[in-house]
Amino acid sequence: MNDTDLLAHLETESRTFAEAAAADLTAEVPDCPDFDMAGLVTHLGWVYAFAAAQLSSDDPTAMAMPGDEGAPGDDLLDWFAERRQVLLDALDGDLS
């Protein structure tokens, strides 16, 4: 797989995850017993924000922290979609 394929894979799999989450945010996550789906969406959204901040950092060797991303509000799925798009854009820009 090349970088473009990996980016397309991330885009597809993260969309599939978001669609599954939208079906039931209260669903248990068997492989992550400390999370329900809403908790997993929140966690992954913060991971995406961290990764995007790291890619955008002036010093890629230093740990970058996401900016004031704001806590997920009433619309967790919109918040997640924004974090997802920021990461995809950062990765796409890094590949260009």
MMTF fields as JSON, N, C-alpha, C and O atoms, coordinates in Angstrom:
{
  "mmtfVersion": "1.0.0",
  "mmtfProducer": "UNKNOWN",
  "numBonds": 383,
  "numAtoms": 384,
  "numGroups": 96,
  "numChains": 1,
  "numModels": 1,
  "chainsPerModel": [1],
  "groupsPerChain": [96],
  "chainIdList": ["A"],
  "bondAtomList": [4, 2, 8, 6, 12, 10, 16, 14, 20, 18, 24, 22, 28, 26, 32, 30, 36, 34, 40, 38, 44, 42, 48, 46, 52, 50, 56, 54, 60, 58, 64, 62, 68, 66, 72, 70, 76, 74, 80, 78, 84, 82, 88, 86, 92, 90, 96, 94, 100, 98, 104, 102, 108, 106, 112, 110, 116, 114, 120, 118, 124, 122, 128, 126, 132, 130, 136, 134, 140, 138, 144, 142, 148, 146, 152, 150, 156, 154, 160, 158, 164, 162, 168, 166, 172, 170, 176, 174, 180, 178, 184, 182, 188, 186, 192, 190, 196, 194, 200, 198, 204, 202, 208, 206, 212, 210, 216, 214, 220, 218, 224, 222, 228, 226, 232, 230, 236, 234, 240, 238, 244, 242, 248, 246, 252, 250, 256, 254, 260, 258, 264, 262, 268, 266, 272, 270, 276, 274, 280, 278, 284, 282, 288, 286, 292, 290, 296, 294, 300, 298, 304, 302, 308, 306, 312, 310, 316, 314, 320, 318, 324, 322, 328, 326, 332, 330, 336, 334, 340, 338, 344, 342, 348, 346, 352, 350, 356, 354, 360, 358, 364, 362, 368, 366, 372, 370, 376, 374, 380, 378],
  "bondOrderList": [1, 1, 1, 1, 1, 1, 1, 1, 1, 1, 1, 1, 1, 1, 1, 1, 1, 1, 1, 1, 1, 1, 1, 1, 1, 1, 1, 1, 1, 1, 1, 1, 1, 1, 1, 1, 1, 1, 1, 1, 1, 1, 1, 1, 1, 1, 1, 1, 1, 1, 1, 1, 1, 1, 1, 1, 1, 1, 1, 1, 1, 1, 1, 1, 1, 1, 1, 1, 1, 1, 1, 1, 1, 1, 1, 1, 1, 1, 1, 1, 1, 1, 1, 1, 1, 1, 1, 1, 1, 1, 1, 1, 1, 1, 1],
  "groupList": [{"groupName": "MET", "atomNameList": ["N", "CA", "C", "O"], "elementList": ["N", "C", "C", "O"], "formalChargeList": [0, 0, 0, 0], "bondAtomList": [1, 0, 2, 1, 3, 2], "bondOrderList": [1, 1, 2], "singleLetterCode": "M", "chemCompType": "L-PEPTIDE LINKING"}, {"groupName": "ASN", "atomNameList": ["N", "CA", "C", "O"], "elementList": ["N", "C", "C", "O"], "formalChargeList": [0, 0, 0, 0], "bondAtomList": [1, 0, 2, 1, 3, 2], "bondOrderList": [1, 1, 2], "singleLetterCode": "N", "chemCompType": "L-PEPTIDE LINKING"}, {"groupName": "ASP", "atomNameList": ["N", "CA", "C", "O"], "elementList": ["N", "C", "C", "O"], "formalChargeList": [0, 0, 0, 0], "bondAtomList": [1, 0, 2, 1, 3, 2], "bondOrderList": [1, 1, 2], "singleLetterCode": "D", "chemCompType": "L-PEPTIDE LINKING"}, {"groupName": "THR", "atomNameList": ["N", "CA", "C", "O"], "elementList": ["N", "C", "C", "O"], "formalChargeList": [0, 0, 0, 0], "bondAtomList": [1, 0, 2, 1, 3, 2], "bondOrderList": [1, 1, 2], "singleLetterCode": "T", "chemCompType": "L-PEPTIDE LINKING"}, {"groupName": "LEU", "atomNameList": ["N", "CA", "C", "O"], "elementList": ["N", "C", "C", "O"], "formalChargeList": [0, 0, 0, 0], "bondAtomList": [1, 0, 2, 1, 3, 2], "bondOrderList": [1, 1, 2], "singleLetterCode": "L", "chemCompType": "L-PEPTIDE LINKING"}, {"groupName": "ALA", "atomNameList": ["N", "CA", "C", "O"], "elementList": ["N", "C", "C", "O"], "formalChargeList": [0, 0, 0, 0], "bondAtomList": [1, 0, 2, 1, 3, 2], "bondOrderList": [1, 1, 2], "singleLetterCode": "A", "chemCompType": "L-PEPTIDE LINKING"}, {"groupName": "HIS", "atomNameList": ["N", "CA", "C", "O"], "elementList": ["N", "C", "C", "O"], "formalChargeList": [0, 0, 0, 0], "bondAtomList": [1, 0, 2, 1, 3, 2], "bondOrderList": [1, 1, 2], "singleLetterCode": "H", "chemCompType": "L-PEPTIDE LINKING"}, {"groupName": "GLU", "atomNameList": ["N", "CA", "C", "O"], "elementList": ["N", "C", "C", "O"], "formalChargeList": [0, 0, 0, 0], "bondAtomList": [1, 0, 2, 1, 3, 2], "bondOrderList": [1, 1, 2], "singleLetterCode": "E", "chemCompType": "L-PEPTIDE LINKING"}, {"groupName": "SER", "atomNameList": ["N", "CA", "C", "O"], "elementList": ["N", "C", "C", "O"], "formalChargeList": [0, 0, 0, 0], "bondAtomList": [1, 0, 2, 1, 3, 2], "bondOrderList": [1, 1, 2], "singleLetterCode": "S", "chemCompType": "L-PEPTIDE LINKING"}, {"groupName": "ARG", "atomNameList": ["N", "CA", "C", "O"], "elementList": ["N", "C", "C", "O"], "formalChargeList": [0, 0, 0, 0], "bondAtomList": [1, 0, 2, 1, 3, 2], "bondOrderList": [1, 1, 2], "singleLetterCode": "R", "chemCompType": "L-PEPTIDE LINKING"}, {"groupName": "PHE", "atomNameList": ["N", "CA", "C", "O"], "elementList": ["N", "C", "C", "O"], "formalChargeList": [0, 0, 0, 0], "bondAtomList": [1, 0, 2, 1, 3, 2], "bondOrderList": [1, 1, 2], "singleLetterCode": "F", "chemCompType": "L-PEPTIDE LINKING"}, {"groupName": "VAL", "atomNameList": ["N", "CA", "C", "O"], "elementList": ["N", "C", "C", "O"], "formalChargeList": [0, 0, 0, 0], "bondAtomList": [1, 0, 2, 1, 3, 2], "bondOrderList": [1, 1, 2], "singleLetterCode": "V", "chemCompType": "L-PEPTIDE LINKING"}, {"groupName": "PRO", "atomNameList": ["N", "CA", "C", "O"], "elementList": ["N", "C", "C", "O"], "formalChargeList": [0, 0, 0, 0], "bondAtomList": [1, 0, 2, 1, 3, 2], "bondOrderList": [1, 1, 2], "singleLetterCode": "P", "chemCompType": "L-PEPTIDE LINKING"}, {"groupName": "CYS", "atomNameList": ["N", "CA", "C", "O"], "elementList": ["N", "C", "C", "O"], "formalChargeList": [0, 0, 0, 0], "bondAtomList": [1, 0, 2, 1, 3, 2], "bondOrderList": [1, 1, 2], "singleLetterCode": "C", "chemCompType": "L-PEPTIDE LINKING"}, {"groupName": "GLY", "atomNameList": ["N", "CA", "C", "O"], "elementList": ["N", "C", "C", "O"], "formalChargeList": [0, 0, 0, 0], "bondAtomList": [1, 0, 2, 1, 3, 2], "bondOrderList": [1, 1, 2], "singleLetterCode": "G", "chemCompType": "PEPTIDE LINKING"}, {"groupName": "TRP", "atomNameList": ["N", "CA", "C", "O"], "elementList": ["N", "C", "C", "O"], "formalChargeList": [0, 0, 0, 0], "bondAtomList": [1, 0, 2, 1, 3, 2], "bondOrderList": [1, 1, 2], "singleLetterCode": "W", "chemCompType": "L-PEPTIDE LINKING"}, {"groupName": "TYR", "atomNameList": ["N", "CA", "C", "O"], "elementList": ["N", "C", "C", "O"], "formalChargeList": [0, 0, 0, 0], "bondAtomList": [1, 0, 2, 1, 3, 2], "bondOrderList": [1, 1, 2], "singleLetterCode": "Y", "chemCompType": "L-PEPTIDE LINKING"}, {"groupName": "GLN", "atomNameList": ["N", "CA", "C", "O"], "elementList": ["N", "C", "C", "O"], "formalChargeList": [0, 0, 0, 0], "bondAtomList": [1, 0, 2, 1, 3, 2], "bondOrderList": [1, 1, 2], "singleLetterCode": "Q", "chemCompType": "L-PEPTIDE LINKING"}],
  "groupTypeList": [0, 1, 2, 3, 2, 4, 4, 5, 6, 4, 7, 3, 7, 8, 9, 3, 10, 5, 7, 5, 5, 5, 5, 2, 4, 3, 5, 7, 11, 12, 2, 13, 12, 2, 10, 2, 0, 5, 14, 4, 11, 3, 6, 4, 14, 15, 11, 16, 5, 10, 5, 5, 5, 17, 4, 8, 8, 2, 2, 12, 3, 5, 0, 5, 0, 12, 14, 2, 7, 14, 5, 12, 14, 2, 2, 4, 4, 2, 15, 10, 5, 7, 9, 9, 17, 11, 4, 4, 2, 5, 4, 2, 14, 2, 4, 8],
  "groupIdList": [1, 2, 3, 4, 5, 6, 7, 8, 9, 10, 11, 12, 13, 14, 15, 16, 17, 18, 19, 20, 21, 22, 23, 24, 25, 26, 27, 28, 29, 30, 31, 32, 33, 34, 35, 36, 37, 38, 39, 40, 41, 42, 43, 44, 45, 46, 47, 48, 49, 50, 51, 52, 53, 54, 55, 56, 57, 58, 59, 60, 61, 62, 63, 64, 65, 66, 67, 68, 69, 70, 71, 72, 73, 74, 75, 76, 77, 78, 79, 80, 81, 82, 83, 84, 85, 86, 87, 88, 89, 90, 91, 92, 93, 94, 95, 96],
  "secStructList": [7, 7, 2, 2, 2, 2, 2, 2, 2, 2, 2, 2, 2, 2, 2, 2, 2, 2, 2, 2, 2, 2, 2, 7, 6, 6, 7, 5, 7, 6, 6, 1, 6, 6, 7, 5, 2, 2, 2, 2, 2, 2, 2, 2, 2, 2, 2, 2, 2, 2, 2, 2, 2, 2, 2, 2, 7, 1, 7, 6, 6, 1, 7, 7, 7, 7, 7, 7, 7, 7, 7, 7, 7, 1, 7, 2, 2, 2, 2, 2, 2, 2, 2, 2, 2, 2, 2, 2, 2, 2, 2, 2, 2, 2, 2, 7],
  "xCoordList": [0.842, 0.0, 0.882, 1.86, 0.528, 1.261, 0.528, -0.527, 1.09, 0.5, -0.916, -1.78, -1.148, -2.484, -3.489, -4.62, -3.093, -3.976, -4.268, -5.399, -3.254, -3.437, -4.392, -5.238, -4.254, -5.153, -6.592, -7.525, -6.77, -8.108, -8.684, -9.878, -7.84, -8.276, -8.737, -9.786, -7.948, -8.334, -9.653, -10.512, -9.806, -11.04, -12.241, -13.273, -12.102, -13.196, -13.501, -14.659, -12.475, -12.688, -13.203, -14.034, -12.728, -13.218, -14.669, -15.435, -15.052, -16.453, -17.322, -18.409, -16.844, -17.587, -17.764, -18.835, -16.706, -16.794, -17.861, -18.681, -17.852, -18.823, -20.253, -21.165, -20.441, -21.771, -22.22, -23.383, -21.312, -21.648, -21.98, -22.917, -21.214, -21.459, -22.818, -23.527, -23.184, -24.457, -25.64, -26.714, -25.454, -26.552, -26.953, -28.129, -25.963, -26.284, -25.092, -24.163, -25.121, -24.024, -23.977, -22.988, -25.022, -25.03, -24.554, -24.453, -24.267, -23.854, -22.551, -21.652, -22.47, -21.233, -20.195, -20.534, -18.934, -17.826, -17.104, -16.287, -17.393, -16.87, -15.344, -14.842, -14.621, -13.158, -12.583, -11.384, -13.413, -13.013, -14.046, -14.915, -13.961, -15.032, -15.247, -16.295, -14.281, -14.469, -15.218, -15.506, -15.539, -16.184, -17.535, -17.727, -18.478, -19.624, -19.252, -18.173, -20.107, -19.753, -19.48, -18.559, -20.252, -20.021, -18.632, -17.946, -18.22, -16.89, -15.797, -14.767, -16.019, -15.026, -14.945, -13.856, -16.078, -16.093, -15.322, -14.52, -15.565, -14.865, -13.364, -12.569, -12.982, -11.558, -10.896, -9.834, -11.514, -10.926, -10.883, -9.949, -11.884, -11.863, -10.674, -10.043, -10.359, -9.184, -7.895, -6.93, -7.86, -6.68, -6.473, -5.348, -7.539, -7.446, -6.941, -6.098, -7.454, -7.028, -5.551, -4.829, -5.096, -3.686, -2.814, -1.802, -3.198, -2.409, -2.337, -1.278, -3.448, -3.457, -2.563, -1.852, -2.588, -1.728, -0.264, 0.577, 0.036, 1.421, 1.896, 3.02, 1.055, 1.412, 1.596, 2.395, 0.856, 0.908, 1.967, 2.178, 2.627, 3.594, 4.832, 5.269, 5.383, 6.64, 7.809, 8.82, 7.667, 8.722, 8.153, 7.575, 8.304, 7.704, 8.31, 7.775, 9.419, 10.006, 9.418, 9.578, 8.74, 8.114, 6.658, 5.993, 6.181, 4.784, 3.885, 3.929, 3.089, 2.149, 0.831, 0.409, 0.205, -1.11, -2.127, -1.855, -3.286, -4.309, -4.657, -4.526, -5.099, -5.538, -6.803, -7.179, -7.434, -8.672, -9.766, -10.537, -9.81, -10.769, -12.182, -13.156, -12.279, -13.591, -14.057, -13.783, -14.74, -15.269, -16.418, -17.11, -16.611, -17.766, -19.044, -19.241, -19.878, -21.127, -22.266, -22.092, -23.418, -24.612, -24.54, -25.144, -23.809, -23.719, -22.338, -21.482, -22.146, -20.878, -20.432, -19.245, -21.355, -20.986, -20.497, -19.601, -21.062, -20.549, -19.147, -18.263, -18.944, -17.626, -16.602, -15.5, -16.97, -16.076, -15.781, -14.634, -16.807, -16.619, -15.643, -14.841, -15.706, -14.766, -13.336, -12.425, -13.119, -11.782, -11.263, -10.087, -12.155, -11.791, -11.329, -10.303, -12.082, -11.733, -10.432, -9.644, -10.197, -8.952, -7.759, -6.734, -7.896, -6.825, -6.619, -5.487, -7.691, -7.562, -6.92, -6.076, -7.314, -6.72, -5.233, -4.423, -4.88, -3.473, -2.647, -1.539, -3.176, -2.454, -2.338, -1.288, -3.416, -3.396, -2.377, -1.646, -2.342, -1.371, 0.054, 0.972, 0.242, 1.573, 2.046, 3.247, 1.097, 1.452, 1.728, 2.402, 1.202, 1.355, 2.728, 3.011],
  "yCoordList": [-1.185, 0.0, 1.241, 1.322, 2.196, 3.452, 4.448, 4.131, 5.651, 6.648, 7.037, 7.225, 7.155, 7.52, 6.436, 6.738, 5.184, 4.076, 4.073, 3.82, 4.353, 4.38, 5.495, 5.304, 6.654, 7.761, 7.406, 7.687, 6.802, 6.381, 5.345, 5.364, 4.454, 3.426, 4.084, 3.731, 5.039, 5.744, 6.48, 6.47, 7.111, 7.839, 6.892, 7.194, 5.765, 4.789, 4.186, 4.134, 3.736, 3.071, 4.036, 3.656, 5.274, 6.239, 6.622, 6.882, 6.662, 6.915, 5.737, 5.936, 4.527, 3.336, 3.326, 2.985, 3.703, 3.79, 4.804, 4.523, 5.979, 7.022, 6.556, 6.843, 5.848, 5.325, 4.293, 4.283, 3.436, 2.437, 3.13, 2.739, 4.151, 4.886, 5.571, 5.596, 6.126, 6.834, 5.904, 6.356, 4.63, 3.672, 3.545, 3.349, 3.656, 3.518, 3.961, 3.185, 5.201, 5.726, 5.108, 5.277, 4.4, 3.774, 2.321, 1.669, 1.82, 0.417, 0.156, 0.996, -1.01, -1.427, -1.755, -2.14, -1.602, -1.936, -3.12, -2.931, -4.333, -5.525, -5.553, -6.019, -5.068, -5.107, -3.963, -3.941, -3.027, -1.889, -1.758, -0.888, -2.61, -2.662, -1.369, -1.204, -0.446, 0.822, 1.857, 2.951, 1.515, 2.455, 1.958, 0.769, 2.902, 2.67, 3.345, 3.929, 3.28, 3.826, 5.328, 5.816, 6.065, 7.506, 7.777, 8.699, 6.986, 7.145, 6.845, 7.519, 5.834, 5.489, 6.567, 6.879, 7.129, 8.218, 9.416, 10.027, 9.744, 10.857, 10.594, 11.463, 9.416, 9.056, 9.155, 9.763, 8.567, 8.575, 9.994, 10.34, 10.811, 12.208, 12.958, 13.749, 12.716, 13.36, 12.802, 13.546, 11.513, 10.934, 11.594, 11.947, 11.76, 12.418, 13.853, 14.302, 14.579, 15.958, 16.01, 16.889, 15.079, 15.034, 14.753, 15.423, 13.777, 13.421, 14.59, 14.861, 15.279, 16.434, 17.542, 18.194, 17.765, 18.785, 18.412, 19.274, 17.142, 16.683, 16.919, 17.37, 16.617, 16.831, 18.307, 18.657, 19.168, 20.602, 21.33, 22.529, 20.622, 21.241, 21.726, 21.118, 22.825, 23.329, 22.415, 22.374, 21.684, 20.78, 19.37, 19.015, 18.565, 17.231, 16.285, 15.2, 16.683, 15.827, 16.113, 15.309, 17.246, 17.601, 17.154, 17.147, 16.785, 16.366, 17.588, 18.493, 17.605, 18.704, 18.373, 17.218, 19.379, 19.193, 19.914, 21.001, 19.313, 19.986, 21.32, 21.51, 22.231, 23.527, 23.365, 22.25, 24.435, 24.39, 23.825, 24.564, 22.532, 21.842, 21.91, 21.657, 22.249, 22.254, 20.834, 19.922, 20.663, 19.346, 19.039, 19.941, 17.776, 17.42, 17.913, 17.721, 18.529, 19.054, 18.085, 16.866, 18.647, 17.83, 16.988, 15.918, 17.459, 16.689, 16.079, 16.583, 14.991, 14.283, 13.865, 13.937, 13.436, 12.952, 14.08, 13.864, 15.27, 16.417, 16.777, 17.052, 16.777, 17.053, 16.051, 16.43, 14.778, 13.743, 13.952, 13.829, 14.265, 14.48, 15.623, 15.556, 16.663, 17.777, 17.328, 17.649, 16.599, 16.092, 15.166, 15.211, 14.331, 13.39, 14.156, 13.821, 15.183, 15.935, 16.704, 16.796, 17.256, 17.974, 17.018, 17.389, 15.803, 14.826, 14.439, 14.417, 14.14, 13.765, 14.893, 14.638, 16.125, 17.267, 17.412, 17.694, 17.22, 17.325, 16.232, 16.486, 15.032, 13.929, 14.16, 13.913, 14.632, 14.886, 15.983, 15.884, 17.012, 18.081, 17.618, 18.097, 16.682, 16.14, 15.263, 15.132, 14.661, 13.794, 14.592, 14.112, 15.815, 16.627, 17.235, 17.943],
  "zCoordList": [0.0, 0.0, 0.0, 0.743, -0.834, -0.816, 0.09, 0.638, 0.244, 1.143, 0.742, 1.598, -0.552, -1.032, -0.687, -0.306, -0.815, -0.456, 1.039, 1.454, 1.843, 3.294, 3.706, 4.579, 3.077, 3.368, 2.979, 3.732, 1.831, 1.392, 2.356, 2.656, 2.832, 3.788, 5.095, 5.635, 5.599, 6.822, 6.629, 7.51, 5.483, 5.21, 5.216, 5.815, 4.559, 4.49, 5.858, 6.272, 6.552, 7.844, 8.902, 9.727, 8.895, 9.883, 9.588, 10.515, 8.321, 7.958, 8.411, 8.953, 8.187, 8.612, 10.126, 10.629, 10.854, 12.309, 12.72, 13.594, 12.093, 12.431, 12.155, 12.93, 11.066, 10.742, 11.777, 12.181, 12.199, 13.223, 14.544, 15.241, 14.877, 16.117, 16.082, 17.088, 14.935, 14.802, 15.039, 15.435, 14.803, 14.983, 16.453, 16.76, 17.379, 18.8, 19.642, 19.87, 20.099, 20.914, 22.307, 23.02, 22.704, 24.029, 23.984, 25.023, 22.804, 22.666, 23.419, 23.446, 24.021, 24.674, 23.616, 22.497, 23.976, 23.081, 23.718, 24.62, 23.265, 23.925, 24.087, 25.11, 23.105, 23.192, 24.017, 24.295, 24.404, 25.241, 26.357, 26.296, 27.374, 28.374, 29.154, 29.778, 29.137, 29.845, 29.017, 29.502, 27.757, 26.857, 26.386, 26.13, 26.275, 25.413, 24.092, 23.99, 23.096, 21.793, 21.879, 21.225, 22.662, 22.803, 23.383, 22.943, 24.359, 24.94, 23.942, 23.914, 23.122, 22.105, 21.02, 20.537, 20.64, 19.662, 20.221, 19.515, 21.472, 22.106, 22.148, 21.792, 22.577, 22.651, 21.279, 21.14, 20.283, 18.947, 18.371, 17.647, 18.686, 18.25, 18.822, 18.121, 20.096, 20.701, 20.107, 19.931, 19.794, 19.139, 17.777, 17.42, 17.028, 15.72, 15.88, 15.104, 16.888, 17.12, 17.478, 17.006, 18.306, 18.679, 17.455, 17.247, 16.656, 15.47, 14.494, 13.928, 14.295, 13.389, 13.935, 13.169, 15.251, 15.856, 15.682, 15.423, 15.824, 15.663, 14.229, 14.01, 13.275, 11.868, 11.533, 10.663, 12.224, 11.944, 12.764, 12.579, 13.657, 14.557, 13.817, 12.84, 14.299, 13.747, 14.12, 13.418, 15.227, 15.687, 15.789, 16.817, 14.749, 14.76, 15.804, 16.033, 16.44, 17.475, 18.848, 19.767, 19.001, 20.275, 20.271, 19.235, 21.45, 21.542, 21.413, 22.247, 20.389, 20.161, 20.836, 20.877, 21.353, 21.946, 21.068, 20.558, 20.896, 20.098, 20.723, 21.932, 19.892, 20.393, 21.214, 21.576, 21.495, 22.268, 21.368, 20.755, 21.307, 20.44, 21.001, 20.292, 22.256, 22.877, 23.139, 22.359, 24.209, 24.521, 23.582, 23.108, 23.322, 22.483, 23.159, 24.359, 22.396, 22.935, 22.71, 22.738, 22.489, 22.3, 21.041, 20.973, 20.046, 18.815, 18.675, 17.948, 19.383, 19.415, 18.024, 17.705, 17.209, 15.872, 14.972, 14.156, 15.101, 14.342, 14.821, 14.01, 16.136, 16.714, 16.189, 15.794, 16.187, 15.687, 14.198, 13.769, 13.42, 11.976, 11.719, 10.788, 12.533, 12.386, 12.686, 11.922, 13.772, 14.125, 13.024, 12.663, 12.502, 11.433, 10.198, 9.606, 9.807, 8.609, 8.778, 7.837, 9.956, 10.224, 10.071, 9.498, 10.579, 10.447, 8.98, 8.496, 8.29, 6.874, 6.065, 5.206, 6.335, 5.625, 5.955, 5.072, 7.222, 7.622, 6.962, 6.491, 6.926, 6.276, 4.777, 4.184, 4.169, 2.735, 2.396, 1.411, 3.217, 3.005, 3.209, 2.544, 4.132, 4.398, 3.247, 3.011, 2.532, 1.405, 0.137, -0.774, 0.084, -1.133, -1.247, -2.214]
}
